[in-house]
Amino acid sequence: MLPGGYTFVHAVFWFVVLLVAVGTNLIPILLTMGLGILFLEGTGKA
């Protein structure tokens, strides 16, 4: 499992990113980047 602090920082980070995305219509780009980051984290840190 992930440490609680790491999970909290991730939640805040993605919440801010989501607010920026909604304000700037960058949602498709950020979704693609997010999937790429999740893939890299899943393969690199697993």
mmCIF entry with sequence, helices, sheets and N, C-alpha, C, O atoms, coordinates in Angstrom:
data_MODEL
# 
_entry.id   MODEL 
# 
_entity.id                         1 
_entity.type                       polymer 
_entity.pdbx_number_of_molecules   1 
# 
_entity_poly.entity_id                      1 
_entity_poly.type                           'polypeptide(L)' 
_entity_poly.nstd_linkage                   no 
_entity_poly.nstd_monomer                   no 
_entity_poly.pdbx_seq_one_letter_code       MLPGGYTFVHAVFWFVVLLVAVGTNLIPILLTMGLGILFLEGTGKA 
_entity_poly.pdbx_seq_one_letter_code_can   MLPGGYTFVHAVFWFVVLLVAVGTNLIPILLTMGLGILFLEGTGKA 
_entity_poly.pdbx_strand_id                 A 
# 
loop_
_entity_poly_seq.entity_id 
_entity_poly_seq.num 
_entity_poly_seq.mon_id 
_entity_poly_seq.hetero 
1 1  MET n 
1 2  LEU n 
1 3  PRO n 
1 4  GLY n 
1 5  GLY n 
1 6  TYR n 
1 7  THR n 
1 8  PHE n 
1 9  VAL n 
1 10 HIS n 
1 11 ALA n 
1 12 VAL n 
1 13 PHE n 
1 14 TRP n 
1 15 PHE n 
1 16 VAL n 
1 17 VAL n 
1 18 LEU n 
1 19 LEU n 
1 20 VAL n 
1 21 ALA n 
1 22 VAL n 
1 23 GLY n 
1 24 THR n 
1 25 ASN n 
1 26 LEU n 
1 27 ILE n 
1 28 PRO n 
1 29 ILE n 
1 30 LEU n 
1 31 LEU n 
1 32 THR n 
1 33 MET n 
1 34 GLY n 
1 35 LEU n 
1 36 GLY n 
1 37 ILE n 
1 38 LEU n 
1 39 PHE n 
1 40 LEU n 
1 41 GLU n 
1 42 GLY n 
1 43 THR n 
1 44 GLY n 
1 45 LYS n 
1 46 ALA n 
# 
_struct_asym.id          A 
_struct_asym.entity_id   1 
# 
loop_
_struct_conf.conf_type_id 
_struct_conf.id 
_struct_conf.pdbx_PDB_helix_id 
_struct_conf.beg_label_comp_id 
_struct_conf.beg_label_asym_id 
_struct_conf.beg_label_seq_id 
_struct_conf.pdbx_beg_PDB_ins_code 
_struct_conf.end_label_comp_id 
_struct_conf.end_label_asym_id 
_struct_conf.end_label_seq_id 
_struct_conf.pdbx_end_PDB_ins_code 
_struct_conf.beg_auth_comp_id 
_struct_conf.beg_auth_asym_id 
_struct_conf.beg_auth_seq_id 
_struct_conf.end_auth_comp_id 
_struct_conf.end_auth_asym_id 
_struct_conf.end_auth_seq_id 
_struct_conf.pdbx_PDB_helix_class 
_struct_conf.details 
_struct_conf.pdbx_PDB_helix_length 
HELX_P HELX_P1 AA1 GLY A 4  ? THR A 24 ? GLY A 4  THR A 24 1 ? 21 
HELX_P HELX_P2 AA2 ILE A 27 ? GLY A 44 ? ILE A 27 GLY A 44 1 ? 18 
# 
_struct_conf_type.id          HELX_P 
_struct_conf_type.criteria    ? 
_struct_conf_type.reference   ? 
# 
loop_
_atom_site.group_PDB 
_atom_site.id 
_atom_site.type_symbol 
_atom_site.label_atom_id 
_atom_site.label_alt_id 
_atom_site.label_comp_id 
_atom_site.label_asym_id 
_atom_site.label_entity_id 
_atom_site.label_seq_id 
_atom_site.pdbx_PDB_ins_code 
_atom_site.Cartn_x 
_atom_site.Cartn_y 
_atom_site.Cartn_z 
_atom_site.occupancy 
_atom_site.B_iso_or_equiv 
_atom_site.pdbx_formal_charge 
_atom_site.auth_seq_id 
_atom_site.auth_comp_id 
_atom_site.auth_asym_id 
_atom_site.auth_atom_id 
_atom_site.pdbx_PDB_model_num 
ATOM 1   N N  . MET A 1 1  ? 0.830   -1.201 0.000   1.00 0.00 ? 1  MET A N  1 
ATOM 2   C CA . MET A 1 1  ? 0.000   0.000  0.000   1.00 0.00 ? 1  MET A CA 1 
ATOM 3   C C  . MET A 1 1  ? 0.873   1.262  0.000   1.00 0.00 ? 1  MET A C  1 
ATOM 4   O O  . MET A 1 1  ? 2.035   1.237  0.404   1.00 0.00 ? 1  MET A O  1 
ATOM 5   N N  . LEU A 1 2  ? 0.286   2.343  -0.456  1.00 0.00 ? 2  LEU A N  1 
ATOM 6   C CA . LEU A 1 2  ? 1.017   3.602  -0.484  1.00 0.00 ? 2  LEU A CA 1 
ATOM 7   C C  . LEU A 1 2  ? 0.940   4.290  0.876   1.00 0.00 ? 2  LEU A C  1 
ATOM 8   O O  . LEU A 1 2  ? -0.056  4.156  1.587   1.00 0.00 ? 2  LEU A O  1 
ATOM 9   N N  . PRO A 1 3  ? 1.992   5.028  1.239   1.00 0.00 ? 3  PRO A N  1 
ATOM 10  C CA . PRO A 1 3  ? 1.927   5.808  2.480   1.00 0.00 ? 3  PRO A CA 1 
ATOM 11  C C  . PRO A 1 3  ? 0.811   6.848  2.401   1.00 0.00 ? 3  PRO A C  1 
ATOM 12  O O  . PRO A 1 3  ? 0.513   7.359  1.322   1.00 0.00 ? 3  PRO A O  1 
ATOM 13  N N  . GLY A 1 4  ? 0.202   7.160  3.529   1.00 0.00 ? 4  GLY A N  1 
ATOM 14  C CA . GLY A 1 4  ? -0.918  8.089  3.551   1.00 0.00 ? 4  GLY A CA 1 
ATOM 15  C C  . GLY A 1 4  ? -0.551  9.464  3.019   1.00 0.00 ? 4  GLY A C  1 
ATOM 16  O O  . GLY A 1 4  ? -1.340  10.083 2.306   1.00 0.00 ? 4  GLY A O  1 
ATOM 17  N N  . GLY A 1 5  ? 0.646   9.950  3.359   1.00 0.00 ? 5  GLY A N  1 
ATOM 18  C CA . GLY A 1 5  ? 1.076   11.265 2.906   1.00 0.00 ? 5  GLY A CA 1 
ATOM 19  C C  . GLY A 1 5  ? 1.183   11.322 1.393   1.00 0.00 ? 5  GLY A C  1 
ATOM 20  O O  . GLY A 1 5  ? 0.794   12.312 0.774   1.00 0.00 ? 5  GLY A O  1 
ATOM 21  N N  . TYR A 1 6  ? 1.712   10.256 0.797   1.00 0.00 ? 6  TYR A N  1 
ATOM 22  C CA . TYR A 1 6  ? 1.865   10.206 -0.654  1.00 0.00 ? 6  TYR A CA 1 
ATOM 23  C C  . TYR A 1 6  ? 0.497   10.259 -1.330  1.00 0.00 ? 6  TYR A C  1 
ATOM 24  O O  . TYR A 1 6  ? 0.313   10.967 -2.320  1.00 0.00 ? 6  TYR A O  1 
ATOM 25  N N  . THR A 1 7  ? -0.450  9.510  -0.793  1.00 0.00 ? 7  THR A N  1 
ATOM 26  C CA . THR A 1 7  ? -1.801  9.489  -1.352  1.00 0.00 ? 7  THR A CA 1 
ATOM 27  C C  . THR A 1 7  ? -2.449  10.866 -1.242  1.00 0.00 ? 7  THR A C  1 
ATOM 28  O O  . THR A 1 7  ? -3.112  11.318 -2.175  1.00 0.00 ? 7  THR A O  1 
ATOM 29  N N  . PHE A 1 8  ? -2.260  11.530 -0.108  1.00 0.00 ? 8  PHE A N  1 
ATOM 30  C CA . PHE A 1 8  ? -2.856  12.849 0.102   1.00 0.00 ? 8  PHE A CA 1 
ATOM 31  C C  . PHE A 1 8  ? -2.278  13.862 -0.875  1.00 0.00 ? 8  PHE A C  1 
ATOM 32  O O  . PHE A 1 8  ? -3.018  14.644 -1.471  1.00 0.00 ? 8  PHE A O  1 
ATOM 33  N N  . VAL A 1 9  ? -0.957  13.851 -1.042  1.00 0.00 ? 9  VAL A N  1 
ATOM 34  C CA . VAL A 1 9  ? -0.307  14.786 -1.971  1.00 0.00 ? 9  VAL A CA 1 
ATOM 35  C C  . VAL A 1 9  ? -0.810  14.533 -3.384  1.00 0.00 ? 9  VAL A C  1 
ATOM 36  O O  . VAL A 1 9  ? -1.077  15.481 -4.123  1.00 0.00 ? 9  VAL A O  1 
ATOM 37  N N  . HIS A 1 10 ? -0.941  13.269 -3.768  1.00 0.00 ? 10 HIS A N  1 
ATOM 38  C CA . HIS A 1 10 ? -1.452  12.942 -5.094  1.00 0.00 ? 10 HIS A CA 1 
ATOM 39  C C  . HIS A 1 10 ? -2.871  13.451 -5.286  1.00 0.00 ? 10 HIS A C  1 
ATOM 40  O O  . HIS A 1 10 ? -3.203  13.999 -6.337  1.00 0.00 ? 10 HIS A O  1 
ATOM 41  N N  . ALA A 1 11 ? -3.705  13.271 -4.272  1.00 0.00 ? 11 ALA A N  1 
ATOM 42  C CA . ALA A 1 11 ? -5.093  13.710 -4.368  1.00 0.00 ? 11 ALA A CA 1 
ATOM 43  C C  . ALA A 1 11 ? -5.168  15.224 -4.550  1.00 0.00 ? 11 ALA A C  1 
ATOM 44  O O  . ALA A 1 11 ? -5.919  15.711 -5.395  1.00 0.00 ? 11 ALA A O  1 
ATOM 45  N N  . VAL A 1 12 ? -4.394  15.970 -3.762  1.00 0.00 ? 12 VAL A N  1 
ATOM 46  C CA . VAL A 1 12 ? -4.396  17.426 -3.885  1.00 0.00 ? 12 VAL A CA 1 
ATOM 47  C C  . VAL A 1 12 ? -3.859  17.838 -5.244  1.00 0.00 ? 12 VAL A C  1 
ATOM 48  O O  . VAL A 1 12 ? -4.429  18.708 -5.902  1.00 0.00 ? 12 VAL A O  1 
ATOM 49  N N  . PHE A 1 13 ? -2.765  17.216 -5.668  1.00 0.00 ? 13 PHE A N  1 
ATOM 50  C CA . PHE A 1 13 ? -2.150  17.539 -6.957  1.00 0.00 ? 13 PHE A CA 1 
ATOM 51  C C  . PHE A 1 13 ? -3.138  17.347 -8.101  1.00 0.00 ? 13 PHE A C  1 
ATOM 52  O O  . PHE A 1 13 ? -3.312  18.246 -8.924  1.00 0.00 ? 13 PHE A O  1 
ATOM 53  N N  . TRP A 1 14 ? -3.787  16.186 -8.160  1.00 0.00 ? 14 TRP A N  1 
ATOM 54  C CA . TRP A 1 14 ? -4.716  15.911 -9.254  1.00 0.00 ? 14 TRP A CA 1 
ATOM 55  C C  . TRP A 1 14 ? -5.964  16.775 -9.182  1.00 0.00 ? 14 TRP A C  1 
ATOM 56  O O  . TRP A 1 14 ? -6.555  17.095 -10.213 1.00 0.00 ? 14 TRP A O  1 
ATOM 57  N N  . PHE A 1 15 ? -6.375  17.159 -7.967  1.00 0.00 ? 15 PHE A N  1 
ATOM 58  C CA . PHE A 1 15 ? -7.523  18.051 -7.829  1.00 0.00 ? 15 PHE A CA 1 
ATOM 59  C C  . PHE A 1 15 ? -7.197  19.419 -8.425  1.00 0.00 ? 15 PHE A C  1 
ATOM 60  O O  . PHE A 1 15 ? -8.018  19.993 -9.140  1.00 0.00 ? 15 PHE A O  1 
ATOM 61  N N  . VAL A 1 16 ? -6.017  19.939 -8.139  1.00 0.00 ? 16 VAL A N  1 
ATOM 62  C CA . VAL A 1 16 ? -5.594  21.229 -8.698  1.00 0.00 ? 16 VAL A CA 1 
ATOM 63  C C  . VAL A 1 16 ? -5.457  21.127 -10.209 1.00 0.00 ? 16 VAL A C  1 
ATOM 64  O O  . VAL A 1 16 ? -5.895  22.018 -10.937 1.00 0.00 ? 16 VAL A O  1 
ATOM 65  N N  . VAL A 1 17 ? -4.850  20.044 -10.682 1.00 0.00 ? 17 VAL A N  1 
ATOM 66  C CA . VAL A 1 17 ? -4.706  19.833 -12.130 1.00 0.00 ? 17 VAL A CA 1 
ATOM 67  C C  . VAL A 1 17 ? -6.079  19.804 -12.789 1.00 0.00 ? 17 VAL A C  1 
ATOM 68  O O  . VAL A 1 17 ? -6.267  20.375 -13.863 1.00 0.00 ? 17 VAL A O  1 
ATOM 69  N N  . LEU A 1 18 ? -7.041  19.140 -12.146 1.00 0.00 ? 18 LEU A N  1 
ATOM 70  C CA . LEU A 1 18 ? -8.390  19.055 -12.705 1.00 0.00 ? 18 LEU A CA 1 
ATOM 71  C C  . LEU A 1 18 ? -9.036  20.434 -12.793 1.00 0.00 ? 18 LEU A C  1 
ATOM 72  O O  . LEU A 1 18 ? -9.676  20.757 -13.794 1.00 0.00 ? 18 LEU A O  1 
ATOM 73  N N  . LEU A 1 19 ? -8.872  21.248 -11.752 1.00 0.00 ? 19 LEU A N  1 
ATOM 74  C CA . LEU A 1 19 ? -9.436  22.604 -11.782 1.00 0.00 ? 19 LEU A CA 1 
ATOM 75  C C  . LEU A 1 19 ? -8.832  23.413 -12.921 1.00 0.00 ? 19 LEU A C  1 
ATOM 76  O O  . LEU A 1 19 ? -9.548  24.116 -13.634 1.00 0.00 ? 19 LEU A O  1 
ATOM 77  N N  . VAL A 1 20 ? -7.515  23.315 -13.095 1.00 0.00 ? 20 VAL A N  1 
ATOM 78  C CA . VAL A 1 20 ? -6.844  24.041 -14.184 1.00 0.00 ? 20 VAL A CA 1 
ATOM 79  C C  . VAL A 1 20 ? -7.342  23.526 -15.531 1.00 0.00 ? 20 VAL A C  1 
ATOM 80  O O  . VAL A 1 20 ? -7.580  24.311 -16.449 1.00 0.00 ? 20 VAL A O  1 
ATOM 81  N N  . ALA A 1 21 ? -7.500  22.206 -15.649 1.00 0.00 ? 21 ALA A N  1 
ATOM 82  C CA . ALA A 1 21 ? -7.941  21.608 -16.902 1.00 0.00 ? 21 ALA A CA 1 
ATOM 83  C C  . ALA A 1 21 ? -9.339  22.094 -17.274 1.00 0.00 ? 21 ALA A C  1 
ATOM 84  O O  . ALA A 1 21 ? -9.595  22.427 -18.431 1.00 0.00 ? 21 ALA A O  1 
ATOM 85  N N  . VAL A 1 22 ? -10.240 22.135 -16.297 1.00 0.00 ? 22 VAL A N  1 
ATOM 86  C CA . VAL A 1 22 ? -11.603 22.594 -16.565 1.00 0.00 ? 22 VAL A CA 1 
ATOM 87  C C  . VAL A 1 22 ? -11.590 24.050 -17.010 1.00 0.00 ? 22 VAL A C  1 
ATOM 88  O O  . VAL A 1 22 ? -12.372 24.446 -17.875 1.00 0.00 ? 22 VAL A O  1 
ATOM 89  N N  . GLY A 1 23 ? -10.704 24.849 -16.418 1.00 0.00 ? 23 GLY A N  1 
ATOM 90  C CA . GLY A 1 23 ? -10.648 26.265 -16.748 1.00 0.00 ? 23 GLY A CA 1 
ATOM 91  C C  . GLY A 1 23 ? -10.005 26.556 -18.089 1.00 0.00 ? 23 GLY A C  1 
ATOM 92  O O  . GLY A 1 23 ? -10.251 27.609 -18.679 1.00 0.00 ? 23 GLY A O  1 
ATOM 93  N N  . THR A 1 24 ? -9.175  25.629 -18.585 1.00 0.00 ? 24 THR A N  1 
ATOM 94  C CA . THR A 1 24 ? -8.413  25.910 -19.804 1.00 0.00 ? 24 THR A CA 1 
ATOM 95  C C  . THR A 1 24 ? -8.713  24.936 -20.949 1.00 0.00 ? 24 THR A C  1 
ATOM 96  O O  . THR A 1 24 ? -8.087  25.005 -22.007 1.00 0.00 ? 24 THR A O  1 
ATOM 97  N N  . ASN A 1 25 ? -9.678  24.026 -20.732 1.00 0.00 ? 25 ASN A N  1 
ATOM 98  C CA . ASN A 1 25 ? -10.056 23.054 -21.770 1.00 0.00 ? 25 ASN A CA 1 
ATOM 99  C C  . ASN A 1 25 ? -8.884  22.184 -22.220 1.00 0.00 ? 25 ASN A C  1 
ATOM 100 O O  . ASN A 1 25 ? -8.766  21.842 -23.397 1.00 0.00 ? 25 ASN A O  1 
ATOM 101 N N  . LEU A 1 26 ? -8.019  21.833 -21.267 1.00 0.00 ? 26 LEU A N  1 
ATOM 102 C CA . LEU A 1 26 ? -6.890  20.953 -21.576 1.00 0.00 ? 26 LEU A CA 1 
ATOM 103 C C  . LEU A 1 26 ? -7.158  19.511 -21.151 1.00 0.00 ? 26 LEU A C  1 
ATOM 104 O O  . LEU A 1 26 ? -6.239  18.698 -21.047 1.00 0.00 ? 26 LEU A O  1 
ATOM 105 N N  . ILE A 1 27 ? -8.436  19.209 -20.908 1.00 0.00 ? 27 ILE A N  1 
ATOM 106 C CA . ILE A 1 27 ? -8.773  17.890 -20.363 1.00 0.00 ? 27 ILE A CA 1 
ATOM 107 C C  . ILE A 1 27 ? -8.250  16.732 -21.232 1.00 0.00 ? 27 ILE A C  1 
ATOM 108 O O  . ILE A 1 27 ? -7.659  15.803 -20.683 1.00 0.00 ? 27 ILE A O  1 
ATOM 109 N N  . PRO A 1 28 ? -8.440  16.746 -22.561 1.00 0.00 ? 28 PRO A N  1 
ATOM 110 C CA . PRO A 1 28 ? -7.931  15.602 -23.352 1.00 0.00 ? 28 PRO A CA 1 
ATOM 111 C C  . PRO A 1 28 ? -6.429  15.428 -23.231 1.00 0.00 ? 28 PRO A C  1 
ATOM 112 O O  . PRO A 1 28 ? -5.947  14.300 -23.133 1.00 0.00 ? 28 PRO A O  1 
ATOM 113 N N  . ILE A 1 29 ? -5.678  16.524 -23.236 1.00 0.00 ? 29 ILE A N  1 
ATOM 114 C CA . ILE A 1 29 ? -4.223  16.442 -23.125 1.00 0.00 ? 29 ILE A CA 1 
ATOM 115 C C  . ILE A 1 29 ? -3.836  15.904 -21.752 1.00 0.00 ? 29 ILE A C  1 
ATOM 116 O O  . ILE A 1 29 ? -2.976  15.029 -21.643 1.00 0.00 ? 29 ILE A O  1 
ATOM 117 N N  . LEU A 1 30 ? -4.474  16.429 -20.704 1.00 0.00 ? 30 LEU A N  1 
ATOM 118 C CA . LEU A 1 30 ? -4.125  15.994 -19.360 1.00 0.00 ? 30 LEU A CA 1 
ATOM 119 C C  . LEU A 1 30 ? -4.533  14.547 -19.102 1.00 0.00 ? 30 LEU A C  1 
ATOM 120 O O  . LEU A 1 30 ? -3.846  13.830 -18.374 1.00 0.00 ? 30 LEU A O  1 
ATOM 121 N N  . LEU A 1 31 ? -5.637  14.116 -19.691 1.00 0.00 ? 31 LEU A N  1 
ATOM 122 C CA . LEU A 1 31 ? -6.026  12.711 -19.535 1.00 0.00 ? 31 LEU A CA 1 
ATOM 123 C C  . LEU A 1 31 ? -4.970  11.802 -20.158 1.00 0.00 ? 31 LEU A C  1 
ATOM 124 O O  . LEU A 1 31 ? -4.606  10.777 -19.581 1.00 0.00 ? 31 LEU A O  1 
ATOM 125 N N  . THR A 1 32 ? -4.483  12.181 -21.329 1.00 0.00 ? 32 THR A N  1 
ATOM 126 C CA . THR A 1 32 ? -3.445  11.392 -21.990 1.00 0.00 ? 32 THR A CA 1 
ATOM 127 C C  . THR A 1 32 ? -2.179  11.361 -21.140 1.00 0.00 ? 32 THR A C  1 
ATOM 128 O O  . THR A 1 32 ? -1.570  10.309 -20.949 1.00 0.00 ? 32 THR A O  1 
ATOM 129 N N  . MET A 1 33 ? -1.792  12.541 -20.631 1.00 0.00 ? 33 MET A N  1 
ATOM 130 C CA . MET A 1 33 ? -0.606  12.608 -19.776 1.00 0.00 ? 33 MET A CA 1 
ATOM 131 C C  . MET A 1 33 ? -0.806  11.792 -18.509 1.00 0.00 ? 33 MET A C  1 
ATOM 132 O O  . MET A 1 33 ? 0.102   11.086 -18.069 1.00 0.00 ? 33 MET A O  1 
ATOM 133 N N  . GLY A 1 34 ? -2.001  11.889 -17.920 1.00 0.00 ? 34 GLY A N  1 
ATOM 134 C CA . GLY A 1 34 ? -2.290  11.158 -16.693 1.00 0.00 ? 34 GLY A CA 1 
ATOM 135 C C  . GLY A 1 34 ? -2.195  9.646  -16.894 1.00 0.00 ? 34 GLY A C  1 
ATOM 136 O O  . GLY A 1 34 ? -1.641  8.936  -16.054 1.00 0.00 ? 34 GLY A O  1 
ATOM 137 N N  . LEU A 1 35 ? -2.738  9.159  -18.010 1.00 0.00 ? 35 LEU A N  1 
ATOM 138 C CA . LEU A 1 35 ? -2.649  7.737  -18.305 1.00 0.00 ? 35 LEU A CA 1 
ATOM 139 C C  . LEU A 1 35 ? -1.201  7.320  -18.487 1.00 0.00 ? 35 LEU A C  1 
ATOM 140 O O  . LEU A 1 35 ? -0.799  6.248  -18.033 1.00 0.00 ? 35 LEU A O  1 
ATOM 141 N N  . GLY A 1 36 ? -0.413  8.158  -19.149 1.00 0.00 ? 36 GLY A N  1 
ATOM 142 C CA . GLY A 1 36 ? 1.005   7.864  -19.342 1.00 0.00 ? 36 GLY A CA 1 
ATOM 143 C C  . GLY A 1 36 ? 1.744   7.809  -18.017 1.00 0.00 ? 36 GLY A C  1 
ATOM 144 O O  . GLY A 1 36 ? 2.567   6.921  -17.797 1.00 0.00 ? 36 GLY A O  1 
ATOM 145 N N  . ILE A 1 37 ? 1.448   8.767  -17.124 1.00 0.00 ? 37 ILE A N  1 
ATOM 146 C CA . ILE A 1 37 ? 2.100   8.796  -15.819 1.00 0.00 ? 37 ILE A CA 1 
ATOM 147 C C  . ILE A 1 37 ? 1.704   7.569  -14.999 1.00 0.00 ? 37 ILE A C  1 
ATOM 148 O O  . ILE A 1 37 ? 2.553   6.951  -14.355 1.00 0.00 ? 37 ILE A O  1 
ATOM 149 N N  . LEU A 1 38 ? 0.424   7.216  -15.020 1.00 0.00 ? 38 LEU A N  1 
ATOM 150 C CA . LEU A 1 38 ? -0.025  6.037  -14.282 1.00 0.00 ? 38 LEU A CA 1 
ATOM 151 C C  . LEU A 1 38 ? 0.651   4.783  -14.814 1.00 0.00 ? 38 LEU A C  1 
ATOM 152 O O  . LEU A 1 38 ? 1.031   3.906  -14.038 1.00 0.00 ? 38 LEU A O  1 
ATOM 153 N N  . PHE A 1 39 ? 0.805   4.689  -16.130 1.00 0.00 ? 39 PHE A N  1 
ATOM 154 C CA . PHE A 1 39 ? 1.462   3.531  -16.731 1.00 0.00 ? 39 PHE A CA 1 
ATOM 155 C C  . PHE A 1 39 ? 2.916   3.452  -16.287 1.00 0.00 ? 39 PHE A C  1 
ATOM 156 O O  . PHE A 1 39 ? 3.403   2.386  -15.911 1.00 0.00 ? 39 PHE A O  1 
ATOM 157 N N  . LEU A 1 40 ? 3.608   4.596  -16.332 1.00 0.00 ? 40 LEU A N  1 
ATOM 158 C CA . LEU A 1 40 ? 5.010   4.628  -15.930 1.00 0.00 ? 40 LEU A CA 1 
ATOM 159 C C  . LEU A 1 40 ? 5.166   4.296  -14.449 1.00 0.00 ? 40 LEU A C  1 
ATOM 160 O O  . LEU A 1 40 ? 6.085   3.567  -14.075 1.00 0.00 ? 40 LEU A O  1 
ATOM 161 N N  . GLU A 1 41 ? 4.279   4.821  -13.600 1.00 0.00 ? 41 GLU A N  1 
ATOM 162 C CA . GLU A 1 41 ? 4.343   4.520  -12.173 1.00 0.00 ? 41 GLU A CA 1 
ATOM 163 C C  . GLU A 1 41 ? 4.060   3.049  -11.923 1.00 0.00 ? 41 GLU A C  1 
ATOM 164 O O  . GLU A 1 41 ? 4.709   2.415  -11.091 1.00 0.00 ? 41 GLU A O  1 
ATOM 165 N N  . GLY A 1 42 ? 3.083   2.508  -12.650 1.00 0.00 ? 42 GLY A N  1 
ATOM 166 C CA . GLY A 1 42 ? 2.725   1.114  -12.461 1.00 0.00 ? 42 GLY A CA 1 
ATOM 167 C C  . GLY A 1 42 ? 3.837   0.171  -12.864 1.00 0.00 ? 42 GLY A C  1 
ATOM 168 O O  . GLY A 1 42 ? 4.045   -0.855 -12.215 1.00 0.00 ? 42 GLY A O  1 
ATOM 169 N N  . THR A 1 43 ? 4.560   0.501  -13.931 1.00 0.00 ? 43 THR A N  1 
ATOM 170 C CA . THR A 1 43 ? 5.614   -0.378 -14.402 1.00 0.00 ? 43 THR A CA 1 
ATOM 171 C C  . THR A 1 43 ? 6.934   -0.117 -13.700 1.00 0.00 ? 43 THR A C  1 
ATOM 172 O O  . THR A 1 43 ? 7.740   -1.032 -13.530 1.00 0.00 ? 43 THR A O  1 
ATOM 173 N N  . GLY A 1 44 ? 7.162   1.127  -13.291 1.00 0.00 ? 44 GLY A N  1 
ATOM 174 C CA . GLY A 1 44 ? 8.451   1.474  -12.710 1.00 0.00 ? 44 GLY A CA 1 
ATOM 175 C C  . GLY A 1 44 ? 8.537   1.239  -11.210 1.00 0.00 ? 44 GLY A C  1 
ATOM 176 O O  . GLY A 1 44 ? 9.603   0.895  -10.699 1.00 0.00 ? 44 GLY A O  1 
ATOM 177 N N  . LYS A 1 45 ? 7.425   1.420  -10.494 1.00 0.00 ? 45 LYS A N  1 
ATOM 178 C CA . LYS A 1 45 ? 7.463   1.330  -9.037  1.00 0.00 ? 45 LYS A CA 1 
ATOM 179 C C  . LYS A 1 45 ? 6.824   0.063  -8.498  1.00 0.00 ? 45 LYS A C  1 
ATOM 180 O O  . LYS A 1 45 ? 6.833   -0.175 -7.291  1.00 0.00 ? 45 LYS A O  1 
ATOM 181 N N  . ALA A 1 46 ? 6.267   -0.755 -9.393  1.00 0.00 ? 46 ALA A N  1 
ATOM 182 C CA . ALA A 1 46 ? 5.562   -1.949 -8.944  1.00 0.00 ? 46 ALA A CA 1 
ATOM 183 C C  . ALA A 1 46 ? 6.554   -2.974 -8.373  1.00 0.00 ? 46 ALA A C  1 
ATOM 184 O O  . ALA A 1 46 ? 6.147   -4.052 -7.940  1.00 0.00 ? 46 ALA A O  1 
# 
